[in-house]
């Protein structure tokens, strides 16, 4: 049942990504060249709305916090983000949108996925040599979050306010940025 | 995105690294190509 649900939600997510243009490398590259902010507005609105909805559902007791999956913060996360940034800017695909674009029949997306698999394989080969190094030094105490989630192992960085207030404030900033940002750099 | 919606520090750090690299790289790379 879980697999069927995952396929259904994944299919819906892929459909929305394709229809919104998030899987179109030209739109992504023009966003990164600061020429077309349509997609940036979609991304900012999606993060803000999803965050607000998530914390509202948890505060109302509709969704349990055991669904959260907070990754550990370490220096390698920033380095990994920088490496992904280069690939993202060059190809116009990120791991999720690359799969969506391949599903939509783009051949260049297949080469992007192949490159990602090769990169992942190379990482597994060097992991043993780097796992004790500075890349895996924790930042902010490990599984750090800005807002209270109710999960004991999470290190809460803004711990003097209720989680919904902090997450709601951050969501407001994201959604306001989506609203204020111009659609393109044309005057 | 899923990290940031949970207000996870790792999500913000990853996005920061990604955008701070991707924006200047895209501007430089595609201007160099003359597109």
Backbone of each chain as ProteinMPNN parsed JSONL, in Angstrom:
{"seq_chain_A": "XXXXXXXXXXXXXXXXXXXXXXXXXXXXXXXXXXXXXXXXXXXXXXXXXXXXXXXXXXXXXXXXXXXXXXXXXXXXXXXXXXXXXXXXXXXXXXXXXXXXXXXXXXXXXXXXXXXXXXXXXXXXXXXXXXXXXXXXXXXXXXXXXXXXXXXXXXXXXXXXXXXXXXXXXXXXXXXXXXXXXXXXXXX", "coords_chain_A": {"N_chain_A": [[0.832, -1.212, 0.0], [1.921, 1.241, 0.842], [3.85, 1.58, -1.121], [2.304, 1.886, -3.425], [0.973, 4.25, -2.798], [3.193, 5.928, -2.66], [4.012, 5.888, -5.336], [1.806, 7.096, -6.539], [1.778, 9.68, -5.317], [4.326, 10.512, -6.04], [4.032, 10.518, -8.825], [2.153, 12.558, -9.123], [3.613, 14.688, -8.106], [5.717, 14.797, -9.952], [4.232, 15.47, -12.218], [3.325, 18.047, -11.548], [5.805, 19.356, -11.29], [6.712, 19.237, -13.941], [4.67, 20.643, -15.31], [4.876, 23.166, -14.11], [7.215, 24.078, -15.068], [9.517, 23.587, -13.744], [11.101, 21.474, -14.412], [12.264, 22.189, -16.7], [15.226, 22.838, -18.237], [16.069, 25.253, -19.427], [14.531, 27.233, -18.214], [15.436, 26.985, -15.604], [18.158, 27.625, -15.856], [17.96, 30.272, -16.8], [16.808, 31.387, -14.551], [18.908, 31.123, -12.727], [20.742, 32.754, -13.979], [19.702, 35.122, -13.348], [17.71, 36.258, -14.923], [15.084, 35.48, -15.317], [12.57, 35.189, -13.097], [10.361, 33.659, -12.575], [10.318, 30.915, -11.865], [11.792, 30.961, -9.522], [10.057, 32.344, -7.87], [8.023, 30.445, -7.675], [9.396, 28.401, -6.338], [10.09, 29.642, -3.88], [7.539, 30.247, -2.861], [6.493, 27.668, -2.659], [8.162, 26.459, -0.715], [7.663, 28.085, 1.535], [4.847, 27.804, 1.862], [4.583, 25.03, 2.166], [6.083, 24.608, 4.489], [4.656, 26.103, 6.395], [2.183, 24.76, 6.306], [2.975, 22.191, 7.125], [3.864, 22.63, 9.831], [1.5, 23.64, 10.903], [-0.204, 21.413, 10.681], [1.137, 19.668, 12.389], [0.963, 21.066, 14.817], [-1.77, 20.999, 15.184], [-2.132, 18.406, 15.712], [-2.728, 16.645, 13.726], [-0.832, 15.566, 12.091], [1.874, 13.444, 12.815], [5.06, 14.036, 14.423], [6.918, 12.124, 13.868], [7.161, 11.693, 11.229], [8.984, 13.462, 10.267], [12.178, 14.107, 8.782], [15.036, 14.971, 9.521], [18.147, 15.939, 8.413], [21.587, 15.468, 9.38], [23.681, 18.245, 10.159], [26.644, 19.139, 8.644], [29.981, 20.083, 7.596], [30.422, 19.015, 5.089], [27.905, 19.095, 3.932], [27.596, 21.706, 3.018], [29.715, 21.809, 1.186], [28.903, 19.783, -0.552], [26.567, 20.967, -1.497], [27.67, 23.07, -2.95], [29.016, 21.667, -4.973], [26.843, 20.434, -6.225], [25.614, 22.75, -7.062], [27.239, 23.683, -9.166], [26.879, 21.644, -11.093], [24.126, 21.858, -11.414], [23.847, 24.465, -12.441], [25.219, 24.188, -14.833], [23.917, 22.131, -16.244], [21.212, 22.577, -15.889], [19.563, 20.915, -14.61], [18.377, 19.352, -11.57], [18.721, 16.63, -9.174], [16.02, 15.679, -8.786], [14.413, 17.015, -10.761], [15.723, 16.205, -13.036], [15.065, 13.514, -13.311], [12.335, 13.786, -13.732], [12.352, 15.212, -16.166], [13.546, 13.299, -17.79], [11.531, 11.431, -17.796], [9.728, 12.872, -19.249], [10.759, 12.623, -21.699], [13.208, 13.769, -22.436], [16.357, 13.498, -23.821], [18.828, 14.53, -22.988], [18.506, 14.601, -20.264], [18.762, 11.963, -19.514], [21.506, 11.532, -19.801], [22.333, 13.24, -17.81], [21.327, 11.942, -15.533], [22.841, 9.606, -15.648], [25.379, 10.705, -15.218], [25.011, 11.574, -12.58], [24.734, 9.116, -11.261], [27.255, 8.025, -11.69], [28.788, 9.886, -10.276], [27.808, 9.428, -7.67], [28.65, 6.818, -7.305], [31.429, 7.163, -7.368], [31.683, 8.635, -5.024], [31.031, 6.721, -3.085], [33.264, 5.138, -3.345], [35.333, 6.759, -2.365], [34.495, 7.337, 0.154], [35.321, 5.926, 2.483], [37.876, 6.92, 2.87], [37.477, 9.594, 3.468], [35.709, 9.809, 5.557], [36.476, 10.29, 8.192], [37.382, 12.81, 8.219], [37.435, 16.494, 8.007], [35.122, 17.142, 6.619], [32.962, 15.854, 7.708], [32.521, 17.011, 10.119], [30.384, 18.063, 12.634], [27.856, 20.644, 12.504], [26.276, 23.076, 14.474], [25.418, 21.239, 16.35], [24.498, 18.892, 15.181], [21.659, 17.197, 14.322], [20.142, 19.714, 13.672], [17.566, 22.138, 14.047], [15.591, 25.058, 13.256], [13.128, 25.634, 14.397], [11.004, 24.48, 17.089], [10.26, 21.057, 17.031], [9.306, 19.036, 18.485], [10.609, 16.678, 18.534], [12.837, 14.778, 20.338], [15.578, 14.356, 19.797], [16.335, 16.431, 18.158], [18.25, 19.39, 17.829], [17.313, 22.442, 18.919], [17.521, 25.588, 17.561], [16.295, 28.109, 17.782], [14.979, 28.393, 20.518], [13.338, 29.695, 22.31], [10.845, 30.384, 21.474], [7.551, 29.269, 20.424], [7.322, 26.445, 18.177], [5.583, 26.712, 15.963], [5.343, 29.46, 15.701], [7.947, 30.284, 15.017], [8.425, 28.745, 12.646], [6.253, 29.669, 11.176], [6.896, 32.38, 10.924], [9.237, 32.225, 9.384], [8.16, 31.017, 7.123], [6.477, 33.053, 6.3], [8.361, 34.981, 5.514], [9.536, 33.688, 3.289], [7.267, 33.476, 1.577], [6.583, 36.155, 1.295], [8.848, 37.069, -0.02], [8.541, 35.699, -2.413], [6.317, 37.001, -3.364], [7.169, 39.668, -3.622], [9.367, 39.593, -5.345], [10.317, 40.44, -8.67], [8.908, 39.243, -11.813], [10.65, 39.037, -13.949], [13.893, 40.294, -15.132], [13.405, 42.41, -16.714], [12.679, 45.818, -17.227]], "CA_chain_A": [[0.0, 0.0, 0.0], [2.802, 2.403, 0.922], [4.522, 1.737, -2.42], [1.299, 2.419, -4.365], [0.785, 5.651, -2.407], [4.413, 6.648, -3.058], [3.985, 6.037, -6.803], [0.762, 8.08, -6.852], [2.229, 11.016, -4.903], [5.477, 10.822, -6.895], [3.509, 10.843, -10.155], [1.526, 13.88, -9.019], [4.711, 15.641, -7.903], [6.387, 14.909, -11.247], [3.308, 16.194, -13.11], [3.362, 19.47, -11.167], [7.133, 19.878, -11.639], [6.767, 19.394, -15.4], [3.739, 21.706, -15.723], [5.318, 24.463, -13.592], [8.455, 24.452, -15.754], [10.669, 23.328, -12.881], [11.954, 20.45, -15.023], [12.771, 22.737, -17.959], [16.552, 23.384, -17.917], [16.204, 26.648, -19.866], [13.944, 28.09, -17.169], [16.311, 26.939, -14.428], [19.381, 28.374, -16.165], [17.609, 31.702, -16.831], [16.618, 31.806, -13.162], [20.233, 31.24, -12.107], [21.4, 33.917, -14.604], [18.943, 36.269, -12.827], [16.97, 36.852, -16.036], [13.673, 35.092, -15.258], [12.369, 34.78, -11.702], [9.096, 32.924, -12.406], [10.563, 29.661, -11.149], [12.227, 31.305, -8.165], [8.831, 32.679, -7.128], [7.339, 29.167, -7.403], [10.179, 27.679, -5.324], [9.954, 30.34, -2.593], [6.161, 30.062, -2.393], [6.315, 26.25, -2.306], [8.84, 26.196, 0.559], [6.926, 28.788, 2.595], [3.514, 27.208, 2.058], [4.753, 23.661, 2.674], [6.562, 24.702, 5.864], [3.531, 26.559, 7.222], [1.204, 23.659, 6.365], [3.562, 21.119, 7.936], [3.843, 22.971, 11.257], [0.085, 23.751, 11.312], [-0.715, 20.047, 10.84], [1.749, 19.082, 13.596], [0.407, 21.776, 15.979], [-3.168, 20.569, 15.346], [-2.133, 16.986, 16.06], [-3.192, 15.853, 12.572], [0.341, 14.834, 11.581], [2.867, 13.15, 13.849], [6.401, 14.519, 14.071], [7.793, 11.007, 13.48], [7.325, 11.73, 9.77], [10.077, 14.373, 9.9], [13.459, 13.468, 8.49], [16.018, 16.057, 9.546], [19.504, 15.442, 8.168], [22.64, 16.056, 10.209], [24.414, 19.361, 9.526], [28.104, 19.097, 8.739], [30.643, 20.917, 6.584], [30.237, 18.368, 3.794], [26.609, 19.501, 3.361], [27.849, 22.946, 2.259], [30.578, 21.448, 0.049], [28.035, 19.035, -1.476], [25.679, 21.946, -2.124], [28.466, 23.813, -3.945], [29.253, 20.762, -6.116], [25.566, 20.314, -6.923], [25.347, 24.043, -7.69], [27.95, 23.738, -10.454], [26.175, 20.739, -12.012], [22.783, 22.422, -11.631], [23.989, 25.629, -13.325], [25.718, 23.766, -16.142], [22.957, 21.264, -16.945], [19.829, 23.038, -15.721], [18.792, 19.86, -13.913], [18.797, 18.868, -10.257], [18.384, 15.206, -9.198], [14.581, 15.429, -8.94], [13.882, 17.483, -12.054], [16.358, 15.408, -14.083], [14.247, 12.299, -13.481], [11.061, 14.226, -14.331], [12.624, 15.551, -17.568], [13.772, 12.028, -18.493], [10.182, 10.864, -17.964], [9.046, 13.652, -20.289], [11.361, 12.249, -22.982], [14.418, 14.539, -22.796], [17.535, 12.617, -23.848], [19.927, 15.105, -22.193], [18.265, 14.261, -18.861], [19.299, 10.609, -19.302], [22.952, 11.693, -19.578], [22.469, 13.872, -16.491], [21.114, 10.889, -14.521], [24.023, 8.736, -15.713], [26.445, 11.444, -14.537], [24.719, 11.535, -11.142], [25.023, 7.768, -10.763], [28.722, 7.877, -11.683], [29.257, 10.696, -9.147], [27.457, 8.725, -6.425], [29.527, 5.639, -7.208], [32.77, 7.658, -6.995], [31.623, 9.027, -3.614], [31.098, 5.504, -2.253], [34.644, 4.647, -3.405], [36.241, 7.586, -1.546], [33.877, 7.594, 1.464], [36.163, 5.36, 3.548], [39.066, 7.77, 3.068], [37.139, 10.956, 3.926], [34.674, 9.807, 6.61], [36.996, 10.783, 9.474], [37.945, 14.141, 7.998], [36.714, 17.71, 8.396], [33.83, 17.243, 5.924], [31.896, 15.28, 8.527], [32.44, 17.699, 11.415], [29.005, 18.541, 12.801], [27.591, 22.071, 12.701], [25.031, 23.343, 15.211], [25.045, 20.125, 17.22], [24.026, 17.701, 14.454], [20.313, 17.31, 13.732], [19.693, 21.023, 14.159], [16.399, 22.774, 13.412], [15.366, 26.405, 13.787], [11.874, 25.656, 15.168], [10.668, 23.295, 17.89], [9.507, 20.035, 16.284], [8.814, 18.045, 19.439], [11.458, 15.487, 18.457], [13.83, 14.968, 21.393], [16.973, 14.365, 19.327], [16.622, 17.638, 17.386], [18.801, 20.536, 18.555], [16.497, 23.584, 18.491], [18.365, 26.783, 17.594], [15.475, 29.219, 18.299], [14.215, 27.562, 21.46], [12.539, 30.502, 23.25], [9.532, 30.647, 20.873], [6.896, 28.037, 19.96], [7.731, 26.019, 16.841], [4.684, 27.245, 14.931], [5.647, 30.895, 15.535], [9.216, 30.386, 14.276], [8.219, 28.221, 11.29], [5.315, 30.579, 10.514], [7.641, 33.592, 10.587], [10.129, 31.896, 8.263], [7.283, 30.791, 5.963], [6.018, 34.378, 5.858], [9.483, 35.614, 4.795], [9.637, 33.027, 1.984], [6.116, 33.81, 0.735], [6.689, 37.588, 0.979], [9.899, 37.194, -1.044], [7.932, 35.224, -3.672], [5.359, 38.034, -3.778], [7.881, 40.913, -3.957], [10.327, 39.381, -6.436], [9.738, 40.658, -10.007], [8.879, 38.013, -12.61], [11.866, 38.98, -14.77], [14.754, 41.453, -14.887], [13.023, 43.471, -17.665], [12.036, 46.964, -16.57]], "C_chain_A": [[0.865, 1.261, 0.0], [3.471, 2.669, -0.425], [3.55, 2.335, -3.438], [1.076, 3.905, -4.091], [1.988, 6.494, -2.849], [4.432, 6.887, -4.57], [2.962, 7.116, -7.197], [1.22, 9.504, -6.524], [3.415, 11.454, -5.762], [5.033, 11.228, -8.294], [2.891, 12.23, -10.176], [2.593, 14.972, -8.909], [5.44, 15.878, -9.232], [5.549, 15.7, -12.239], [3.375, 17.693, -12.83], [4.71, 20.091, -11.536], [7.235, 20.147, -13.136], [5.894, 20.576, -15.846], [4.204, 23.091, -15.268], [6.604, 24.936, -14.266], [9.696, 24.172, -14.932], [11.613, 22.284, -13.48], [12.519, 20.921, -16.364], [14.128, 23.403, -17.703], [16.731, 24.833, -18.347], [15.672, 27.604, -18.802], [14.85, 28.14, -15.942], [17.565, 27.777, -14.677], [19.083, 29.879, -16.214], [17.322, 32.245, -15.437], [17.984, 32.054, -12.517], [21.036, 32.392, -12.723], [20.694, 35.223, -14.227], [18.201, 37.014, -13.941], [15.47, 36.589, -15.939], [13.395, 34.499, -13.87], [11.051, 34.026, -11.474], [9.296, 31.695, -11.518], [11.002, 29.915, -9.707], [11.018, 31.64, -7.288], [8.072, 31.402, -6.748], [8.049, 28.427, -6.267], [9.983, 28.312, -3.944], [8.556, 30.138, -2.003], [5.936, 28.624, -1.912], [6.952, 25.938, -0.956], [8.049, 26.821, 1.709], [5.601, 28.12, 2.907], [3.614, 25.803, 2.661], [5.182, 23.675, 4.134], [5.426, 25.098, 6.808], [2.511, 25.433, 7.403], [1.695, 22.541, 7.28], [3.452, 21.423, 9.43], [2.416, 23.182, 11.778], [-0.493, 22.359, 11.577], [-0.148, 19.388, 12.095], [1.159, 19.724, 14.852], [-1.028, 21.331, 16.256], [-3.273, 19.09, 15.706], [-2.607, 16.084, 14.932], [-2.038, 15.013, 12.022], [1.368, 14.636, 12.69], [4.262, 13.591, 13.42], [7.364, 13.389, 13.695], [7.981, 10.939, 11.964], [8.516, 12.601, 9.351], [11.364, 13.591, 9.675], [14.522, 14.55, 8.361], [17.427, 15.476, 9.413], [20.498, 16.156, 9.082], [23.359, 17.166, 9.435], [25.906, 19.141, 9.716], [28.698, 19.846, 7.553], [30.43, 20.344, 5.181], [28.911, 18.724, 3.13], [26.791, 20.754, 2.501], [28.68, 22.634, 1.01], [29.756, 20.707, -1.016], [27.089, 19.97, -2.217], [26.409, 22.721, -3.214], [28.713, 22.945, -5.187], [27.962, 20.621, -6.928], [25.242, 21.608, -7.672], [26.004, 24.17, -9.053], [27.224, 22.87, -11.49], [24.801, 21.264, -12.392], [22.843, 23.563, -12.637], [24.377, 25.201, -14.741], [24.639, 23.021, -16.929], [21.529, 21.813, -16.926], [18.943, 21.994, -15.067], [19.297, 19.702, -12.485], [18.319, 17.412, -10.186], [16.898, 14.91, -9.41], [14.063, 15.801, -10.318], [14.508, 16.734, -13.226], [15.551, 14.156, -14.382], [12.918, 12.652, -14.15], [11.261, 14.505, -15.826], [12.88, 14.289, -18.393], [12.43, 11.362, -18.767], [9.402, 11.568, -19.051], [9.704, 13.449, -21.651], [12.595, 13.038, -23.383], [15.636, 13.624, -22.719], [18.675, 13.179, -23.006], [19.762, 14.779, -20.707], [18.805, 12.861, -18.54], [20.807, 10.669, -19.038], [23.214, 12.325, -18.214], [22.324, 12.814, -15.381], [22.32, 9.951, -14.474], [25.201, 9.392, -14.985], [26.26, 11.422, -13.026], [25.05, 10.19, -10.528], [26.533, 7.532, -10.689], [29.304, 8.652, -10.497], [28.988, 10.011, -7.812], [28.369, 7.528, -6.216], [30.939, 6.063, -6.781], [32.795, 8.051, -5.517], [31.723, 7.798, -2.706], [32.529, 4.945, -2.243], [35.566, 5.437, -2.478], [35.72, 7.792, -0.124], [34.763, 7.11, 2.623], [37.337, 6.263, 3.883], [38.715, 9.126, 3.673], [36.223, 10.981, 5.151], [35.164, 10.314, 7.968], [37.5, 12.216, 9.375], [37.007, 15.276, 8.368], [35.324, 17.814, 7.751], [32.672, 16.753, 6.786], [31.884, 15.849, 9.954], [31.06, 18.345, 11.541], [28.946, 20.052, 13.017], [26.283, 22.2, 13.48], [24.541, 22.16, 16.022], [24.468, 18.912, 16.501], [22.689, 17.9, 13.794], [19.651, 18.603, 14.2], [18.522, 21.543, 13.338], [16.231, 24.169, 14.007], [14.155, 26.43, 14.714], [11.685, 24.366, 15.964], [9.847, 22.319, 17.046], [8.871, 19.011, 17.226], [9.602, 16.746, 19.404], [12.649, 15.696, 19.389], [15.25, 15.101, 20.842], [17.33, 15.621, 18.518], [17.176, 18.738, 18.293], [18.068, 21.771, 18.032], [17.307, 24.872, 18.646], [17.599, 28.019, 18.059], [14.484, 28.577, 19.286], [13.318, 28.349, 22.413], [11.157, 30.858, 22.693], [8.89, 29.32, 20.458], [7.278, 27.728, 18.502], [6.89, 26.635, 15.737], [4.971, 28.722, 14.653], [6.91, 31.061, 14.688], [9.017, 29.937, 12.825], [7.284, 29.127, 10.499], [5.999, 31.861, 10.068], [8.549, 33.363, 9.385], [9.294, 31.707, 6.987], [6.799, 32.115, 5.401], [7.107, 35.081, 5.046], [9.614, 35.02, 3.393], [8.501, 33.461, 1.055], [6.128, 35.297, 0.363], [7.736, 37.813, -0.107], [9.348, 36.76, -2.405], [7.008, 36.294, -4.244], [6.094, 39.262, -4.319], [8.765, 40.748, -5.194], [9.667, 39.651, -7.804], [9.787, 39.362, -10.824], [10.112, 37.892, -13.505], [12.693, 40.226, -14.52], [14.431, 42.608, -15.851], [12.275, 44.577, -16.93], [10.675, 47.258, -17.204]], "O_chain_A": [[0.597, 2.217, -0.728], [3.641, 3.82, -0.828], [3.935, 3.197, -4.228], [0.999, 4.716, -5.014], [1.835, 7.612, -3.342], [4.821, 7.961, -5.027], [3.221, 7.939, -8.075], [1.073, 10.416, -7.338], [3.506, 12.614, -6.163], [5.58, 12.162, -8.881], [3.079, 12.989, -11.127], [2.49, 16.03, -9.53], [5.741, 17.017, -9.589], [6.078, 16.502, -13.009], [3.469, 18.505, -13.751], [4.761, 21.215, -12.034], [7.783, 21.169, -13.551], [6.32, 21.403, -16.652], [3.959, 24.082, -15.956], [7.032, 26.071, -14.057], [10.809, 24.479, -15.361], [12.783, 22.214, -13.104], [13.17, 20.156, -17.076], [14.185, 24.428, -17.024], [17.469, 25.575, -17.7], [16.273, 28.641, -18.521], [15.014, 29.188, -15.319], [17.984, 28.548, -13.813], [19.878, 30.677, -15.717], [17.561, 33.422, -15.165], [18.189, 33.066, -11.847], [21.915, 32.949, -12.065], [21.044, 36.293, -14.725], [18.079, 38.238, -13.909], [14.669, 37.388, -16.425], [13.919, 33.442, -13.52], [10.662, 33.781, -10.332], [8.555, 31.466, -10.562], [10.631, 29.179, -8.793], [10.965, 31.267, -6.116], [7.546, 31.29, -5.641], [7.41, 27.897, -5.358], [9.74, 27.611, -2.961], [8.405, 29.89, -0.807], [5.279, 28.391, -0.898], [6.359, 25.234, -0.139], [7.798, 26.175, 2.726], [5.267, 27.894, 4.07], [2.838, 25.434, 3.543], [4.713, 22.862, 4.931], [5.255, 24.51, 7.875], [2.037, 25.186, 8.511], [0.942, 22.013, 8.099], [3.004, 20.58, 10.207], [2.144, 22.935, 12.953], [-1.186, 22.149, 12.572], [-0.847, 18.646, 12.785], [0.883, 19.035, 15.834], [-1.459, 21.286, 17.408], [-4.362, 18.582, 15.972], [-2.86, 14.899, 15.145], [-2.241, 13.895, 11.548], [1.686, 15.576, 13.418], [4.615, 13.537, 12.242], [8.485, 13.646, 13.257], [8.849, 10.218, 11.472], [9.0, 12.496, 8.224], [11.602, 12.555, 10.296], [14.866, 14.987, 7.263], [17.84, 14.629, 10.206], [20.277, 17.292, 9.5], [23.612, 17.049, 8.236], [26.37, 18.974, 10.844], [27.985, 20.199, 6.615], [30.276, 21.087, 4.212], [28.797, 18.664, 1.905], [26.229, 20.862, 1.411], [28.39, 23.128, -0.08], [29.89, 20.963, -2.212], [26.835, 19.797, -3.409], [25.844, 22.999, -4.271], [28.628, 23.43, -6.315], [27.981, 20.681, -8.157], [24.676, 21.581, -8.764], [25.406, 24.7, -9.989], [26.984, 23.303, -12.617], [24.365, 21.135, -13.536], [22.029, 23.644, -13.558], [23.918, 25.784, -15.723], [24.465, 23.247, -18.127], [20.739, 21.548, -17.832], [17.727, 22.162, -14.979], [20.483, 19.889, -12.211], [17.571, 16.988, -11.067], [16.556, 13.982, -10.143], [13.368, 15.018, -10.967], [13.9, 16.634, -14.292], [15.371, 13.776, -15.539], [12.433, 11.924, -15.016], [10.449, 14.092, -16.654], [12.482, 14.212, -19.555], [12.216, 10.797, -19.84], [8.537, 10.979, -19.699], [9.268, 14.03, -22.645], [13.002, 12.992, -24.544], [15.913, 13.042, -21.671], [19.413, 12.42, -22.378], [20.747, 14.69, -19.974], [19.253, 12.609, -17.421], [21.326, 9.961, -18.175], [24.192, 11.992, -17.544], [23.095, 12.795, -14.422], [22.766, 9.552, -13.398], [25.925, 8.736, -14.236], [27.225, 11.27, -12.278], [25.58, 10.116, -9.42], [27.027, 6.916, -9.744], [30.19, 8.16, -9.798], [29.841, 10.014, -6.925], [28.807, 7.254, -5.099], [31.565, 5.411, -5.945], [33.795, 7.835, -4.831], [32.411, 7.827, -1.686], [32.957, 4.349, -1.255], [36.474, 4.868, -1.873], [36.421, 8.358, 0.715], [34.928, 7.812, 3.62], [37.745, 6.36, 5.04], [39.556, 9.748, 4.322], [35.982, 12.044, 5.723], [34.357, 10.723, 8.803], [37.994, 12.769, 10.358], [35.944, 15.068, 8.952], [34.447, 18.499, 8.279], [31.534, 17.19, 6.612], [31.317, 15.253, 10.869], [30.628, 19.083, 10.655], [29.837, 20.654, 13.615], [25.304, 21.516, 13.182], [23.356, 22.087, 16.348], [23.991, 17.987, 17.157], [22.565, 18.66, 12.833], [18.726, 18.588, 15.012], [18.486, 21.412, 12.114], [16.674, 24.431, 15.125], [14.147, 27.161, 15.705], [12.148, 23.299, 15.56], [8.86, 22.707, 16.421], [8.013, 18.225, 16.822], [9.305, 15.816, 20.154], [13.386, 16.673, 19.25], [16.043, 15.881, 21.37], [18.503, 15.849, 18.224], [16.649, 18.989, 19.377], [18.178, 22.112, 16.854], [17.731, 25.206, 19.753], [18.194, 28.902, 18.676], [13.341, 28.268, 18.95], [12.615, 27.757, 23.232], [10.382, 31.551, 23.353], [9.597, 28.353, 20.172], [7.522, 28.634, 17.707], [7.414, 27.033, 14.697], [4.857, 29.18, 13.517], [6.945, 31.872, 13.762], [9.388, 30.648, 11.891], [7.481, 29.338, 9.302], [5.73, 32.374, 8.982], [8.624, 34.197, 8.482], [9.672, 32.175, 5.913], [6.717, 32.292, 4.186], [6.823, 35.701, 4.021], [9.784, 35.755, 2.42], [8.735, 33.777, -0.112], [5.735, 35.664, -0.744], [7.546, 38.636, -1.003], [9.65, 37.377, -3.427], [6.926, 36.47, -5.46], [5.702, 39.831, -5.338], [8.89, 41.673, -5.997], [8.576, 39.145, -8.068], [10.611, 38.488, -10.556], [10.57, 36.786, -13.791], [12.266, 41.12, -13.79], [15.087, 43.649, -15.82], [11.373, 44.323, -16.131], [9.986, 48.187, -16.784]]}, "seq_chain_B": "XXXXXXXXXXXXXXXXXXXXXXXXXXXXXXXXXXX", "coords_chain_B": {"N_chain_B": [[14.632, 21.329, -0.511], [12.775, 19.906, 1.069], [14.177, 19.805, 3.407], [14.339, 22.504, 4.159], [11.648, 23.122, 4.55], [11.191, 21.849, 6.9], [12.513, 23.407, 8.614], [15.157, 22.759, 8.914], [18.588, 23.011, 9.713], [20.556, 21.875, 8.09], [19.283, 21.777, 5.637], [19.045, 24.504, 4.961], [21.77, 25.178, 4.849], [22.675, 23.56, 2.763], [21.142, 24.546, 0.61], [22.084, 27.162, 0.589], [24.815, 26.803, -0.111], [24.413, 25.68, -2.634], [22.986, 27.697, -4.169], [24.718, 29.911, -3.892], [26.887, 29.076, -5.338], [25.813, 28.228, -7.787], [24.557, 30.49, -9.029], [26.614, 32.565, -9.63], [28.21, 30.866, -11.2], [26.524, 30.074, -13.33], [26.029, 32.565, -14.535], [28.632, 33.285, -15.342], [29.386, 31.037, -16.954], [27.469, 30.853, -19.067], [27.588, 33.402, -20.151], [30.153, 33.349, -21.098], [29.879, 31.467, -23.069], [28.469, 32.949, -24.803], [25.717, 33.084, -24.936]], "CA_chain_B": [[13.337, 21.925, -0.178], [12.147, 19.207, 2.196], [14.931, 20.2, 4.593], [13.975, 23.87, 4.555], [10.272, 23.18, 5.076], [11.239, 21.359, 8.286], [13.4, 24.395, 9.247], [16.397, 22.077, 9.251], [19.797, 23.784, 9.413], [21.257, 21.248, 6.956], [18.569, 22.185, 4.428], [19.439, 25.88, 4.637], [23.193, 25.183, 4.481], [22.789, 22.951, 1.435], [20.587, 25.502, -0.364], [23.008, 28.294, 0.536], [25.968, 26.378, -0.919], [23.965, 25.467, -4.012], [22.679, 28.955, -4.862], [25.894, 30.789, -3.916], [27.77, 28.584, -6.394], [25.111, 28.091, -9.072], [24.254, 31.782, -9.667], [27.79, 33.111, -10.34], [28.702, 29.927, -12.217], [25.632, 30.153, -14.502], [26.275, 33.86, -15.202], [29.946, 33.206, -16.003], [29.437, 29.952, -17.948], [26.65, 31.131, -20.249], [28.108, 34.621, -20.783], [31.356, 32.928, -21.819], [29.419, 30.766, -24.282], [27.849, 33.956, -25.662], [24.269, 32.829, -25.095]], "C_chain_B": [[12.7, 21.265, 1.024], [12.862, 19.555, 3.495], [14.493, 21.568, 5.086], [12.556, 23.937, 5.103], [10.198, 22.641, 6.5], [12.049, 22.293, 9.176], [14.727, 23.762, 9.673], [17.615, 22.891, 8.812], [20.516, 23.205, 8.196], [20.596, 21.633, 5.632], [18.966, 23.582, 3.988], [20.899, 25.94, 4.178], [23.389, 24.638, 3.075], [22.293, 23.925, 0.36], [21.509, 26.706, -0.521], [24.213, 27.962, -0.346], [25.594, 26.245, -2.381], [23.777, 26.792, -4.747], [23.905, 29.872, -4.953], [26.907, 30.338, -4.964], [27.083, 28.658, -7.75], [24.9, 29.439, -9.771], [25.494, 32.38, -10.353], [28.299, 32.182, -11.432], [27.854, 30.015, -13.486], [25.872, 31.446, -15.268], [27.585, 33.799, -15.99], [29.922, 32.218, -17.182], [28.67, 30.316, -19.221], [27.014, 32.465, -20.902], [29.338, 34.284, -21.621], [30.975, 32.236, -23.13], [28.737, 31.723, -25.268], [26.374, 33.742, -25.895], [23.458, 33.91, -24.389]], "O_chain_B": [[12.152, 21.938, 1.897], [12.242, 19.599, 4.558], [14.299, 21.773, 6.284], [12.28, 24.714, 6.017], [9.251, 22.938, 7.228], [12.252, 22.008, 10.356], [15.338, 24.174, 10.659], [17.668, 23.395, 7.69], [21.028, 23.953, 7.363], [21.279, 21.796, 4.621], [19.197, 23.83, 2.804], [21.229, 26.661, 3.236], [24.168, 25.181, 2.29], [22.942, 24.107, -0.669], [21.696, 27.211, -1.628], [24.585, 28.745, -1.221], [26.354, 26.643, -3.264], [24.341, 26.992, -5.823], [24.11, 30.534, -5.97], [27.709, 31.148, -5.429], [27.677, 29.09, -8.737], [25.049, 29.522, -10.99], [25.438, 32.677, -11.546], [28.767, 32.643, -12.473], [28.394, 30.028, -14.592], [25.918, 31.443, -16.498], [27.644, 34.206, -17.15], [30.387, 32.54, -18.275], [29.169, 30.11, -20.328], [26.771, 32.643, -22.096], [29.549, 34.843, -22.698], [31.642, 32.391, -24.152], [28.463, 31.361, -26.412], [25.831, 34.159, -26.918], [22.228, 33.87, -24.409]]}, "name": "protein", "num_of_chains": 2, "seq": "XXXXXXXXXXXXXXXXXXXXXXXXXXXXXXXXXXXXXXXXXXXXXXXXXXXXXXXXXXXXXXXXXXXXXXXXXXXXXXXXXXXXXXXXXXXXXXXXXXXXXXXXXXXXXXXXXXXXXXXXXXXXXXXXXXXXXXXXXXXXXXXXXXXXXXXXXXXXXXXXXXXXXXXXXXXXXXXXXXXXXXXXXXXXXXXXXXXXXXXXXXXXXXXXXXXXXXXXXXXXXX"}
